């Protein structure tokens, strides 16, 4: 018995180097700090240039807030 799976359509991946920059929440200090780290990691002229780290920070910023935009409080 063969197991067959097919995708519904093509998978489109974004290039982390050309993706839109993350948008920090306007009143969140954590987002502001993460954005500064991202900015340095994403700038090729920076000594802290690290595209992989920039991508990780962007994901962390997006996960820092839930879908409503409210800050997630860790207990």
N, CA, C, O and CB atoms as a CASP TS submission, in Angstrom:
PFRMAT TS
TARGET T0000
AUTHOR 0000-0000-0000
METHOD Language model
MODEL 1
PARENT N/A
ATOM      1  N   UNK     1       0.852  -1.162   0.000  1.00  0.00           N
ATOM      2  CA  UNK     1       0.000   0.000   0.000  1.00  0.00           C
ATOM      3  C   UNK     1       0.909   1.240   0.000  1.00  0.00           C
ATOM      4  O   UNK     1       1.760   1.376   0.879  1.00  0.00           O
ATOM      5  CB  UNK     1      -0.975  -0.010   1.231  1.00  0.00           C
ATOM      6  N   UNK     2       0.740   2.122  -0.953  1.00  0.00           N
ATOM      7  CA  UNK     2       1.552   3.328  -1.077  1.00  0.00           C
ATOM      8  C   UNK     2       0.853   4.504  -0.399  1.00  0.00           C
ATOM      9  O   UNK     2      -0.367   4.647  -0.479  1.00  0.00           O
ATOM     10  CB  UNK     2       1.830   3.648  -2.562  1.00  0.00           C
ATOM     11  N   UNK     3       1.631   5.326   0.258  1.00  0.00           N
ATOM     12  CA  UNK     3       1.114   6.518   0.902  1.00  0.00           C
ATOM     13  C   UNK     3       1.375   7.695  -0.035  1.00  0.00           C
ATOM     14  O   UNK     3       2.522   7.995  -0.365  1.00  0.00           O
ATOM     15  CB  UNK     3       1.773   6.744   2.310  1.00  0.00           C
ATOM     16  N   UNK     4       0.319   8.343  -0.452  1.00  0.00           N
ATOM     17  CA  UNK     4       0.469   9.470  -1.369  1.00  0.00           C
ATOM     18  C   UNK     4      -0.045  10.734  -0.709  1.00  0.00           C
ATOM     19  O   UNK     4      -1.129  10.751  -0.126  1.00  0.00           O
ATOM     20  CB  UNK     4      -0.277   9.208  -2.696  1.00  0.00           C
ATOM     21  N   UNK     5       0.730  11.770  -0.806  1.00  0.00           N
ATOM     22  CA  UNK     5       0.325  13.078  -0.305  1.00  0.00           C
ATOM     23  C   UNK     5       0.668  14.102  -1.377  1.00  0.00           C
ATOM     24  O   UNK     5       1.716  14.021  -2.017  1.00  0.00           O
ATOM     25  CB  UNK     5       1.025  13.420   1.063  1.00  0.00           C
ATOM     26  N   UNK     6      -0.201  15.038  -1.560  1.00  0.00           N
ATOM     27  CA  UNK     6       0.074  16.117  -2.503  1.00  0.00           C
ATOM     28  C   UNK     6      -0.237  17.440  -1.833  1.00  0.00           C
ATOM     29  O   UNK     6      -1.111  17.526  -0.970  1.00  0.00           O
ATOM     30  CB  UNK     6      -0.750  15.950  -3.808  1.00  0.00           C
ATOM     31  N   UNK     7       0.476  18.451  -2.233  1.00  0.00           N
ATOM     32  CA  UNK     7       0.215  19.796  -1.739  1.00  0.00           C
ATOM     33  C   UNK     7      -0.881  20.425  -2.578  1.00  0.00           C
ATOM     34  O   UNK     7      -1.042  20.097  -3.753  1.00  0.00           O
ATOM     35  CB  UNK     7       1.497  20.663  -1.768  1.00  0.00           C
ATOM     36  N   UNK     8      -1.623  21.317  -1.977  1.00  0.00           N
ATOM     37  CA  UNK     8      -2.694  21.997  -2.700  1.00  0.00           C
ATOM     38  C   UNK     8      -2.170  22.963  -3.741  1.00  0.00           C
ATOM     39  O   UNK     8      -2.886  23.288  -4.688  1.00  0.00           O
ATOM     40  CB  UNK     8      -3.580  22.730  -1.737  1.00  0.00           C
ATOM     41  N   UNK     9      -0.973  23.418  -3.598  1.00  0.00           N
ATOM     42  CA  UNK     9      -0.396  24.380  -4.540  1.00  0.00           C
ATOM     43  C   UNK     9       1.064  24.587  -4.206  1.00  0.00           C
ATOM     44  O   UNK     9       1.596  23.934  -3.308  1.00  0.00           O
ATOM     45  CB  UNK     9      -1.159  25.728  -4.507  1.00  0.00           C
ATOM     46  N   UNK    10       1.714  25.484  -4.916  1.00  0.00           N
ATOM     47  CA  UNK    10       3.136  25.715  -4.661  1.00  0.00           C
ATOM     48  C   UNK    10       3.352  26.385  -3.308  1.00  0.00           C
ATOM     49  O   UNK    10       2.487  27.107  -2.811  1.00  0.00           O
ATOM     50  CB  UNK    10       3.743  26.573  -5.775  1.00  0.00           C
ATOM     51  N   UNK    11       4.495  26.139  -2.734  1.00  0.00           N
ATOM     52  CA  UNK    11       4.875  26.764  -1.475  1.00  0.00           C
ATOM     53  C   UNK    11       5.715  27.992  -1.814  1.00  0.00           C
ATOM     54  O   UNK    11       6.706  27.895  -2.538  1.00  0.00           O
ATOM     55  CB  UNK    11       5.660  25.763  -0.542  1.00  0.00           C
ATOM     56  N   UNK    12       5.314  29.144  -1.288  1.00  0.00           N
ATOM     57  CA  UNK    12       6.040  30.384  -1.545  1.00  0.00           C
ATOM     58  C   UNK    12       6.738  30.825  -0.275  1.00  0.00           C
ATOM     59  O   UNK    12       6.090  31.105   0.733  1.00  0.00           O
ATOM     60  CB  UNK    12       5.091  31.493  -2.059  1.00  0.00           C
ATOM     61  N   UNK    13       8.043  30.885  -0.322  1.00  0.00           N
ATOM     62  CA  UNK    13       8.831  31.317   0.814  1.00  0.00           C
ATOM     63  C   UNK    13       9.349  32.725   0.573  1.00  0.00           C
ATOM     64  O   UNK    13       9.691  33.085  -0.554  1.00  0.00           O
ATOM     65  CB  UNK    13       9.991  30.348   1.075  1.00  0.00           C
ATOM     66  N   UNK    14       9.406  33.518   1.638  1.00  0.00           N
ATOM     67  CA  UNK    14       9.949  34.864   1.485  1.00  0.00           C
ATOM     68  C   UNK    14      11.448  34.830   1.741  1.00  0.00           C
ATOM     69  O   UNK    14      11.940  34.023   2.530  1.00  0.00           O
ATOM     70  CB  UNK    14       9.248  35.861   2.446  1.00  0.00           C
ATOM     71  N   UNK    15      12.147  35.695   1.082  1.00  0.00           N
ATOM     72  CA  UNK    15      13.577  35.838   1.302  1.00  0.00           C
ATOM     73  C   UNK    15      13.753  36.708   2.541  1.00  0.00           C
ATOM     74  O   UNK    15      13.316  37.858   2.536  1.00  0.00           O
ATOM     75  CB  UNK    15      14.303  36.459   0.045  1.00  0.00           C
ATOM     76  N   UNK    16      14.377  36.203   3.601  1.00  0.00           N
ATOM     77  CA  UNK    16      14.495  36.999   4.832  1.00  0.00           C
ATOM     78  C   UNK    16      15.282  38.292   4.647  1.00  0.00           C
ATOM     79  O   UNK    16      15.157  39.208   5.460  1.00  0.00           O
ATOM     80  CB  UNK    16      15.149  36.174   5.906  1.00  0.00           C
ATOM     81  N   UNK    17      16.080  38.379   3.606  1.00  0.00           N
ATOM     82  CA  UNK    17      16.860  39.590   3.384  1.00  0.00           C
ATOM     83  C   UNK    17      16.083  40.655   2.632  1.00  0.00           C
ATOM     84  O   UNK    17      16.466  41.825   2.648  1.00  0.00           O
ATOM     85  CB  UNK    17      18.115  39.259   2.634  1.00  0.00           C
ATOM     86  N   UNK    18      15.000  40.270   1.974  1.00  0.00           N
ATOM     87  CA  UNK    18      14.211  41.252   1.230  1.00  0.00           C
ATOM     88  C   UNK    18      12.807  41.412   1.800  1.00  0.00           C
ATOM     89  O   UNK    18      12.004  42.173   1.261  1.00  0.00           O
ATOM     90  CB  UNK    18      14.126  40.853  -0.231  1.00  0.00           C
ATOM     91  N   UNK    19      12.507  40.711   2.874  1.00  0.00           N
ATOM     92  CA  UNK    19      11.185  40.801   3.493  1.00  0.00           C
ATOM     93  C   UNK    19      11.011  42.173   4.139  1.00  0.00           C
ATOM     94  O   UNK    19      11.988  42.864   4.430  1.00  0.00           O
ATOM     95  CB  UNK    19      10.988  39.676   4.542  1.00  0.00           C
ATOM     96  N   UNK    20       9.760  42.555   4.358  1.00  0.00           N
ATOM     97  CA  UNK    20       9.488  43.823   5.035  1.00  0.00           C
ATOM     98  C   UNK    20      10.089  43.798   6.439  1.00  0.00           C
ATOM     99  O   UNK    20      10.065  42.763   7.104  1.00  0.00           O
ATOM    100  CB  UNK    20       7.962  44.097   5.101  1.00  0.00           C
ATOM    101  N   UNK    21      10.620  44.917   6.889  1.00  0.00           N
ATOM    102  CA  UNK    21      11.181  44.942   8.233  1.00  0.00           C
ATOM    103  C   UNK    21      10.090  44.733   9.281  1.00  0.00           C
ATOM    104  O   UNK    21       8.932  45.082   9.050  1.00  0.00           O
ATOM    105  CB  UNK    21      11.911  46.267   8.483  1.00  0.00           C
ATOM    106  N   UNK    22      10.452  44.169  10.422  1.00  0.00           N
ATOM    107  CA  UNK    22       9.448  43.984  11.469  1.00  0.00           C
ATOM    108  C   UNK    22       8.971  45.336  11.987  1.00  0.00           C
ATOM    109  O   UNK    22       9.711  46.320  11.964  1.00  0.00           O
ATOM    110  CB  UNK    22      10.016  43.135  12.626  1.00  0.00           C
ATOM    111  N   UNK    23       7.743  45.372  12.447  1.00  0.00           N
ATOM    112  CA  UNK    23       7.176  46.619  12.959  1.00  0.00           C
ATOM    113  C   UNK    23       7.011  46.508  14.469  1.00  0.00           C
ATOM    114  O   UNK    23       6.177  45.738  14.947  1.00  0.00           O
ATOM    115  CB  UNK    23       5.812  46.938  12.277  1.00  0.00           C
ATOM    116  N   UNK    24       7.801  47.272  15.226  1.00  0.00           N
ATOM    117  CA  UNK    24       7.683  47.203  16.680  1.00  0.00           C
ATOM    118  C   UNK    24       6.375  47.829  17.148  1.00  0.00           C
ATOM    119  O   UNK    24       5.889  48.790  16.553  1.00  0.00           O
ATOM    120  CB  UNK    24       8.872  47.901  17.348  1.00  0.00           C
ATOM    121  N   UNK    25       5.814  47.280  18.212  1.00  0.00           N
ATOM    122  CA  UNK    25       4.611  47.848  18.812  1.00  0.00           C
ATOM    123  C   UNK    25       4.998  49.220  19.357  1.00  0.00           C
ATOM    124  O   UNK    25       6.023  49.345  20.028  1.00  0.00           O
ATOM    125  CB  UNK    25       4.018  46.911  19.948  1.00  0.00           C
ATOM    126  N   UNK    26       4.191  50.260  19.079  1.00  0.00           N
ATOM    127  CA  UNK    26       4.598  51.624  19.405  1.00  0.00           C
ATOM    128  C   UNK    26       4.887  51.902  20.892  1.00  0.00           C
ATOM    129  O   UNK    26       5.707  52.767  21.200  1.00  0.00           O
ATOM    130  CB  UNK    26       3.545  52.546  18.949  1.00  0.00           C
ATOM    131  N   UNK    27       4.242  51.201  21.796  1.00  0.00           N
ATOM    132  CA  UNK    27       4.430  51.511  23.215  1.00  0.00           C
ATOM    133  C   UNK    27       5.101  50.371  23.970  1.00  0.00           C
ATOM    134  O   UNK    27       4.887  50.216  25.172  1.00  0.00           O
ATOM    135  CB  UNK    27       3.095  51.830  23.858  1.00  0.00           C
ATOM    136  N   UNK    28       5.902  49.579  23.284  1.00  0.00           N
ATOM    137  CA  UNK    28       6.514  48.406  23.907  1.00  0.00           C
ATOM    138  C   UNK    28       8.039  48.551  23.909  1.00  0.00           C
ATOM    139  O   UNK    28       8.675  48.604  22.857  1.00  0.00           O
ATOM    140  CB  UNK    28       6.092  47.109  23.166  1.00  0.00           C
ATOM    141  N   UNK    29       8.601  48.612  25.109  1.00  0.00           N
ATOM    142  CA  UNK    29      10.047  48.734  25.242  1.00  0.00           C
ATOM    143  C   UNK    29      10.788  47.503  24.746  1.00  0.00           C
ATOM    144  O   UNK    29      11.884  47.616  24.199  1.00  0.00           O
ATOM    145  CB  UNK    29      10.407  48.994  26.674  1.00  0.00           C
ATOM    146  N   UNK    30      10.197  46.329  24.935  1.00  0.00           N
ATOM    147  CA  UNK    30      10.820  45.093  24.461  1.00  0.00           C
ATOM    148  C   UNK    30      10.923  45.122  22.943  1.00  0.00           C
ATOM    149  O   UNK    30      11.961  44.787  22.373  1.00  0.00           O
ATOM    150  CB  UNK    30      10.017  43.852  24.929  1.00  0.00           C
ATOM    151  N   UNK    31       9.829  45.527  22.290  1.00  0.00           N
ATOM    152  CA  UNK    31       9.837  45.621  20.822  1.00  0.00           C
ATOM    153  C   UNK    31      10.883  46.631  20.345  1.00  0.00           C
ATOM    154  O   UNK    31      11.573  46.396  19.353  1.00  0.00           O
ATOM    155  CB  UNK    31       8.438  46.022  20.299  1.00  0.00           C
ATOM    156  N   UNK    32      10.994  47.751  21.055  1.00  0.00           N
ATOM    157  CA  UNK    32      11.970  48.777  20.671  1.00  0.00           C
ATOM    158  C   UNK    32      13.391  48.218  20.763  1.00  0.00           C
ATOM    159  O   UNK    32      14.215  48.459  19.882  1.00  0.00           O
ATOM    160  CB  UNK    32      11.826  50.033  21.571  1.00  0.00           C
ATOM    161  N   UNK    33      13.671  47.474  21.830  1.00  0.00           N
ATOM    162  CA  UNK    33      15.005  46.892  21.993  1.00  0.00           C
ATOM    163  C   UNK    33      15.272  45.828  20.933  1.00  0.00           C
ATOM    164  O   UNK    33      16.359  45.770  20.357  1.00  0.00           O
ATOM    165  CB  UNK    33      15.158  46.287  23.396  1.00  0.00           C
ATOM    166  N   UNK    34      14.269  44.987  20.683  1.00  0.00           N
ATOM    167  CA  UNK    34      14.431  43.959  19.649  1.00  0.00           C
ATOM    168  C   UNK    34      14.627  44.590  18.273  1.00  0.00           C
ATOM    169  O   UNK    34      15.424  44.104  17.470  1.00  0.00           O
ATOM    170  CB  UNK    34      13.214  43.022  19.628  1.00  0.00           C
ATOM    171  N   UNK    35      13.905  45.664  18.005  1.00  0.00           N
ATOM    172  CA  UNK    35      14.028  46.337  16.708  1.00  0.00           C
ATOM    173  C   UNK    35      15.447  46.878  16.513  1.00  0.00           C
ATOM    174  O   UNK    35      16.012  46.778  15.424  1.00  0.00           O
ATOM    175  CB  UNK    35      12.999  47.485  16.595  1.00  0.00           C
ATOM    176  N   UNK    36      16.016  47.450  17.576  1.00  0.00           N
ATOM    177  CA  UNK    36      17.398  47.956  17.472  1.00  0.00           C
ATOM    178  C   UNK    36      18.365  46.810  17.196  1.00  0.00           C
ATOM    179  O   UNK    36      19.277  46.953  16.383  1.00  0.00           O
ATOM    180  CB  UNK    36      17.811  48.698  18.770  1.00  0.00           C
ATOM    181  N   UNK    37      18.175  45.678  17.864  1.00  0.00           N
ATOM    182  CA  UNK    37      19.020  44.506  17.605  1.00  0.00           C
ATOM    183  C   UNK    37      18.844  44.046  16.159  1.00  0.00           C
ATOM    184  O   UNK    37      19.820  43.733  15.477  1.00  0.00           O
ATOM    185  CB  UNK    37      18.679  43.351  18.586  1.00  0.00           C
ATOM    186  N   UNK    38      17.588  44.007  15.694  1.00  0.00           N
ATOM    187  CA  UNK    38      17.311  43.584  14.323  1.00  0.00           C
ATOM    188  C   UNK    38      17.987  44.532  13.330  1.00  0.00           C
ATOM    189  O   UNK    38      18.599  44.098  12.354  1.00  0.00           O
ATOM    190  CB  UNK    38      15.787  43.532  14.068  1.00  0.00           C
ATOM    191  N   UNK    39      17.862  45.839  13.600  1.00  0.00           N
ATOM    192  CA  UNK    39      18.414  46.842  12.688  1.00  0.00           C
ATOM    193  C   UNK    39      19.920  46.639  12.505  1.00  0.00           C
ATOM    194  O   UNK    39      20.420  46.724  11.383  1.00  0.00           O
ATOM    195  CB  UNK    39      18.129  48.264  13.214  1.00  0.00           C
ATOM    196  N   UNK    40      20.636  46.375  13.577  1.00  0.00           N
ATOM    197  CA  UNK    40      22.087  46.155  13.490  1.00  0.00           C
ATOM    198  C   UNK    40      22.408  44.828  12.798  1.00  0.00           C
ATOM    199  O   UNK    40      23.339  44.745  11.997  1.00  0.00           O
ATOM    200  CB  UNK    40      22.717  46.179  14.895  1.00  0.00           C
ATOM    201  N   UNK    41      21.631  43.796  13.115  1.00  0.00           N
ATOM    202  CA  UNK    41      21.892  42.479  12.519  1.00  0.00           C
ATOM    203  C   UNK    41      21.536  42.442  11.036  1.00  0.00           C
ATOM    204  O   UNK    41      22.093  41.636  10.290  1.00  0.00           O
ATOM    205  CB  UNK    41      21.106  41.402  13.261  1.00  0.00           C
ATOM    206  N   UNK    42      20.621  43.298  10.601  1.00  0.00           N
ATOM    207  CA  UNK    42      20.162  43.288   9.208  1.00  0.00           C
ATOM    208  C   UNK    42      20.968  44.224   8.299  1.00  0.00           C
ATOM    209  O   UNK    42      20.856  44.137   7.076  1.00  0.00           O
ATOM    210  CB  UNK    42      18.700  43.673   9.154  1.00  0.00           C
ATOM    211  N   UNK    43      21.768  45.107   8.872  1.00  0.00           N
ATOM    212  CA  UNK    43      22.510  46.090   8.075  1.00  0.00           C
ATOM    213  C   UNK    43      23.857  45.521   7.627  1.00  0.00           C
ATOM    214  O   UNK    43      24.719  45.247   8.462  1.00  0.00           O
ATOM    215  CB  UNK    43      22.725  47.388   8.883  1.00  0.00           C
ATOM    216  N   UNK    44      24.046  45.340   6.312  1.00  0.00           N
ATOM    217  CA  UNK    44      25.318  44.789   5.819  1.00  0.00           C
ATOM    218  C   UNK    44      26.542  45.610   6.224  1.00  0.00           C
ATOM    219  O   UNK    44      27.643  45.067   6.312  1.00  0.00           O
ATOM    220  CB  UNK    44      25.272  44.686   4.318  1.00  0.00           C
ATOM    221  N   UNK    45      26.366  46.899   6.471  1.00  0.00           N
ATOM    222  CA  UNK    45      27.509  47.740   6.846  1.00  0.00           C
ATOM    223  C   UNK    45      27.829  47.666   8.342  1.00  0.00           C
ATOM    224  O   UNK    45      28.831  48.227   8.787  1.00  0.00           O
ATOM    225  CB  UNK    45      27.235  49.185   6.455  1.00  0.00           C
ATOM    226  N   UNK    46      26.996  46.987   9.113  1.00  0.00           N
ATOM    227  CA  UNK    46      27.191  46.891  10.554  1.00  0.00           C
ATOM    228  C   UNK    46      28.194  45.787  10.904  1.00  0.00           C
ATOM    229  O   UNK    46      28.269  44.765  10.222  1.00  0.00           O
ATOM    230  CB  UNK    46      25.850  46.632  11.252  1.00  0.00           C
ATOM    231  N   UNK    47      28.953  46.004  11.966  1.00  0.00           N
ATOM    232  CA  UNK    47      29.867  44.956  12.430  1.00  0.00           C
ATOM    233  C   UNK    47      29.085  43.790  13.041  1.00  0.00           C
ATOM    234  O   UNK    47      29.623  42.694  13.196  1.00  0.00           O
ATOM    235  CB  UNK    47      30.869  45.528  13.462  1.00  0.00           C
ATOM    236  N   UNK    48      27.808  44.030  13.391  1.00  0.00           N
ATOM    237  CA  UNK    48      26.953  42.985  13.962  1.00  0.00           C
ATOM    238  C   UNK    48      26.113  42.291  12.890  1.00  0.00           C
ATOM    239  O   UNK    48      25.175  41.561  13.212  1.00  0.00           O
ATOM    240  CB  UNK    48      26.037  43.581  15.033  1.00  0.00           C
ATOM    241  N   UNK    49      26.445  42.515  11.620  1.00  0.00           N
ATOM    242  CA  UNK    49      25.661  41.944  10.510  1.00  0.00           C
ATOM    243  C   UNK    49      25.586  40.430  10.610  1.00  0.00           C
ATOM    244  O   UNK    49      26.603  39.737  10.621  1.00  0.00           O
ATOM    245  CB  UNK    49      26.269  42.344   9.158  1.00  0.00           C
ATOM    246  N   UNK    50      24.351  39.933  10.682  1.00  0.00           N
ATOM    247  CA  UNK    50      24.112  38.488  10.767  1.00  0.00           C
ATOM    248  C   UNK    50      22.689  38.232  10.281  1.00  0.00           C
ATOM    249  O   UNK    50      21.753  38.299  11.078  1.00  0.00           O
ATOM    250  CB  UNK    50      24.324  37.945  12.240  1.00  0.00           C
ATOM    251  N   UNK    51      22.501  37.937   8.985  1.00  0.00           N
ATOM    252  CA  UNK    51      21.155  37.766   8.431  1.00  0.00           C
ATOM    253  C   UNK    51      20.329  36.703   9.154  1.00  0.00           C
ATOM    254  O   UNK    51      19.115  36.850   9.296  1.00  0.00           O
ATOM    255  CB  UNK    51      21.252  37.409   6.975  1.00  0.00           C
ATOM    256  N   UNK    52      20.979  35.642   9.609  1.00  0.00           N
ATOM    257  CA  UNK    52      20.251  34.600  10.323  1.00  0.00           C
ATOM    258  C   UNK    52      19.707  35.131  11.646  1.00  0.00           C
ATOM    259  O   UNK    52      18.561  34.864  12.009  1.00  0.00           O
ATOM    260  CB  UNK    52      21.156  33.386  10.569  1.00  0.00           C
ATOM    261  N   UNK    53      20.528  35.875  12.351  1.00  0.00           N
ATOM    262  CA  UNK    53      20.094  36.459  13.618  1.00  0.00           C
ATOM    263  C   UNK    53      18.981  37.484  13.369  1.00  0.00           C
ATOM    264  O   UNK    53      18.023  37.557  14.139  1.00  0.00           O
ATOM    265  CB  UNK    53      21.292  37.122  14.353  1.00  0.00           C
ATOM    266  N   UNK    54      19.105  38.268  12.303  1.00  0.00           N
ATOM    267  CA  UNK    54      18.070  39.249  11.972  1.00  0.00           C
ATOM    268  C   UNK    54      16.737  38.555  11.735  1.00  0.00           C
ATOM    269  O   UNK    54      15.694  39.041  12.173  1.00  0.00           O
ATOM    270  CB  UNK    54      18.474  40.066  10.730  1.00  0.00           C
ATOM    271  N   UNK    55      16.766  37.443  11.056  1.00  0.00           N
ATOM    272  CA  UNK    55      15.541  36.675  10.810  1.00  0.00           C
ATOM    273  C   UNK    55      14.963  36.147  12.118  1.00  0.00           C
ATOM    274  O   UNK    55      13.753  36.212  12.334  1.00  0.00           O
ATOM    275  CB  UNK    55      15.819  35.507   9.844  1.00  0.00           C
ATOM    276  N   UNK    56      15.821  35.624  12.990  1.00  0.00           N
ATOM    277  CA  UNK    56      15.363  35.119  14.289  1.00  0.00           C
ATOM    278  C   UNK    56      14.729  36.225  15.126  1.00  0.00           C
ATOM    279  O   UNK    56      13.699  36.010  15.766  1.00  0.00           O
ATOM    280  CB  UNK    56      16.530  34.490  15.057  1.00  0.00           C
ATOM    281  N   UNK    57      15.339  37.407  15.122  1.00  0.00           N
ATOM    282  CA  UNK    57      14.805  38.531  15.892  1.00  0.00           C
ATOM    283  C   UNK    57      13.454  38.969  15.334  1.00  0.00           C
ATOM    284  O   UNK    57      12.540  39.280  16.097  1.00  0.00           O
ATOM    285  CB  UNK    57      15.795  39.712  15.883  1.00  0.00           C
ATOM    286  N   UNK    58      13.324  38.996  14.012  1.00  0.00           N
ATOM    287  CA  UNK    58      12.047  39.372  13.390  1.00  0.00           C
ATOM    288  C   UNK    58      10.940  38.404  13.809  1.00  0.00           C
ATOM    289  O   UNK    58       9.820  38.827  14.097  1.00  0.00           O
ATOM    290  CB  UNK    58      12.180  39.396  11.847  1.00  0.00           C
ATOM    291  N   UNK    59      11.248  37.122  13.844  1.00  0.00           N
ATOM    292  CA  UNK    59      10.266  36.118  14.278  1.00  0.00           C
ATOM    293  C   UNK    59       9.921  36.339  15.746  1.00  0.00           C
ATOM    294  O   UNK    59       8.754  36.265  16.129  1.00  0.00           O
ATOM    295  CB  UNK    59      10.810  34.676  14.060  1.00  0.00           C
ATOM    296  N   UNK    60      10.926  36.609  16.565  1.00  0.00           N
ATOM    297  CA  UNK    60      10.675  36.851  17.990  1.00  0.00           C
ATOM    298  C   UNK    60       9.768  38.063  18.186  1.00  0.00           C
ATOM    299  O   UNK    60       8.879  38.045  19.038  1.00  0.00           O
ATOM    300  CB  UNK    60      12.001  37.057  18.743  1.00  0.00           C
ATOM    301  N   UNK    61       9.991  39.112  17.402  1.00  0.00           N
ATOM    302  CA  UNK    61       9.139  40.299  17.507  1.00  0.00           C
ATOM    303  C   UNK    61       7.696  39.969  17.136  1.00  0.00           C
ATOM    304  O   UNK    61       6.764  40.429  17.795  1.00  0.00           O
ATOM    305  CB  UNK    61       9.672  41.424  16.605  1.00  0.00           C
ATOM    306  N   UNK    62       7.513  39.187  16.099  1.00  0.00           N
ATOM    307  CA  UNK    62       6.158  38.835  15.673  1.00  0.00           C
ATOM    308  C   UNK    62       5.461  37.958  16.706  1.00  0.00           C
ATOM    309  O   UNK    62       4.247  38.056  16.888  1.00  0.00           O
ATOM    310  CB  UNK    62       6.196  38.120  14.323  1.00  0.00           C
ATOM    311  N   UNK    63       6.220  37.107  17.379  1.00  0.00           N
ATOM    312  CA  UNK    63       5.640  36.213  18.383  1.00  0.00           C
ATOM    313  C   UNK    63       5.463  36.891  19.738  1.00  0.00           C
ATOM    314  O   UNK    63       4.765  36.370  20.608  1.00  0.00           O
ATOM    315  CB  UNK    63       6.508  34.984  18.542  1.00  0.00           C
ATOM    316  N   UNK    64       6.088  38.038  19.919  1.00  0.00           N
ATOM    317  CA  UNK    64       6.027  38.744  21.187  1.00  0.00           C
ATOM    318  C   UNK    64       4.600  39.225  21.486  1.00  0.00           C
ATOM    319  O   UNK    64       4.213  39.354  22.648  1.00  0.00           O
ATOM    320  CB  UNK    64       6.997  39.930  21.175  1.00  0.00           C
ATOM    321  N   UNK    65       3.845  39.481  20.457  1.00  0.00           N
ATOM    322  CA  UNK    65       2.463  39.943  20.613  1.00  0.00           C
ATOM    323  C   UNK    65       1.515  38.887  20.052  1.00  0.00           C
ATOM    324  O   UNK    65       1.854  38.174  19.108  1.00  0.00           O
ATOM    325  CB  UNK    65       2.245  41.314  19.898  1.00  0.00           C
ATOM    326  N   UNK    66       0.344  38.795  20.634  1.00  0.00           N
ATOM    327  CA  UNK    66      -0.636  37.849  20.093  1.00  0.00           C
ATOM    328  C   UNK    66      -1.349  38.491  18.907  1.00  0.00           C
ATOM    329  O   UNK    66      -1.002  39.604  18.514  1.00  0.00           O
ATOM    330  CB  UNK    66      -1.664  37.417  21.188  1.00  0.00           C
ATOM    331  N   UNK    67      -2.324  37.821  18.338  1.00  0.00           N
ATOM    332  CA  UNK    67      -2.996  38.299  17.122  1.00  0.00           C
ATOM    333  C   UNK    67      -3.715  39.629  17.290  1.00  0.00           C
ATOM    334  O   UNK    67      -3.907  40.351  16.312  1.00  0.00           O
ATOM    335  CB  UNK    67      -3.978  37.276  16.660  1.00  0.00           C
ATOM    336  N   UNK    68      -4.120  39.970  18.523  1.00  0.00           N
ATOM    337  CA  UNK    68      -4.828  41.222  18.731  1.00  0.00           C
ATOM    338  C   UNK    68      -3.873  42.399  18.865  1.00  0.00           C
ATOM    339  O   UNK    68      -4.306  43.551  18.878  1.00  0.00           O
ATOM    340  CB  UNK    68      -5.702  41.126  19.958  1.00  0.00           C
ATOM    341  N   UNK    69      -2.591  42.122  18.964  1.00  0.00           N
ATOM    342  CA  UNK    69      -1.608  43.194  19.137  1.00  0.00           C
ATOM    343  C   UNK    69      -1.319  43.489  20.592  1.00  0.00           C
ATOM    344  O   UNK    69      -0.490  44.349  20.889  1.00  0.00           O
ATOM    345  CB  UNK    69      -2.086  44.449  18.460  1.00  0.00           C
ATOM    346  N   UNK    70      -1.977  42.801  21.508  1.00  0.00           N
ATOM    347  CA  UNK    70      -1.744  43.024  22.930  1.00  0.00           C
ATOM    348  C   UNK    70      -0.453  42.328  23.346  1.00  0.00           C
ATOM    349  O   UNK    70      -0.108  41.273  22.815  1.00  0.00           O
ATOM    350  CB  UNK    70      -2.939  42.516  23.776  1.00  0.00           C
ATOM    351  N   UNK    71       0.242  42.916  24.281  1.00  0.00           N
ATOM    352  CA  UNK    71       1.482  42.337  24.772  1.00  0.00           C
ATOM    353  C   UNK    71       1.174  41.083  25.551  1.00  0.00           C
ATOM    354  O   UNK    71       0.272  41.069  26.388  1.00  0.00           O
ATOM    355  CB  UNK    71       2.256  43.338  25.640  1.00  0.00           C
ATOM    356  N   UNK    72       1.924  40.024  25.279  1.00  0.00           N
ATOM    357  CA  UNK    72       1.786  38.783  26.040  1.00  0.00           C
ATOM    358  C   UNK    72       2.561  38.942  27.341  1.00  0.00           C
ATOM    359  O   UNK    72       3.746  39.277  27.328  1.00  0.00           O
ATOM    360  CB  UNK    72       2.299  37.543  25.221  1.00  0.00           C
ATOM    361  N   UNK    73       1.904  38.705  28.438  1.00  0.00           N
ATOM    362  CA  UNK    73       2.550  38.808  29.740  1.00  0.00           C
ATOM    363  C   UNK    73       2.987  37.422  30.167  1.00  0.00           C
ATOM    364  O   UNK    73       2.182  36.494  30.236  1.00  0.00           O
ATOM    365  CB  UNK    73       1.605  39.446  30.797  1.00  0.00           C
ATOM    366  N   UNK    74       4.266  37.297  30.452  1.00  0.00           N
ATOM    367  CA  UNK    74       4.794  36.012  30.901  1.00  0.00           C
ATOM    368  C   UNK    74       4.750  35.989  32.415  1.00  0.00           C
ATOM    369  O   UNK    74       5.143  36.953  33.072  1.00  0.00           O
ATOM    370  CB  UNK    74       6.246  35.772  30.377  1.00  0.00           C
ATOM    371  N   UNK    75       4.271  34.882  32.968  1.00  0.00           N
ATOM    372  CA  UNK    75       4.216  34.786  34.428  1.00  0.00           C
ATOM    373  C   UNK    75       5.230  33.820  34.959  1.00  0.00           C
ATOM    374  O   UNK    75       5.317  33.620  36.170  1.00  0.00           O
ATOM    375  CB  UNK    75       2.844  34.373  34.883  1.00  0.00           C
TER
END
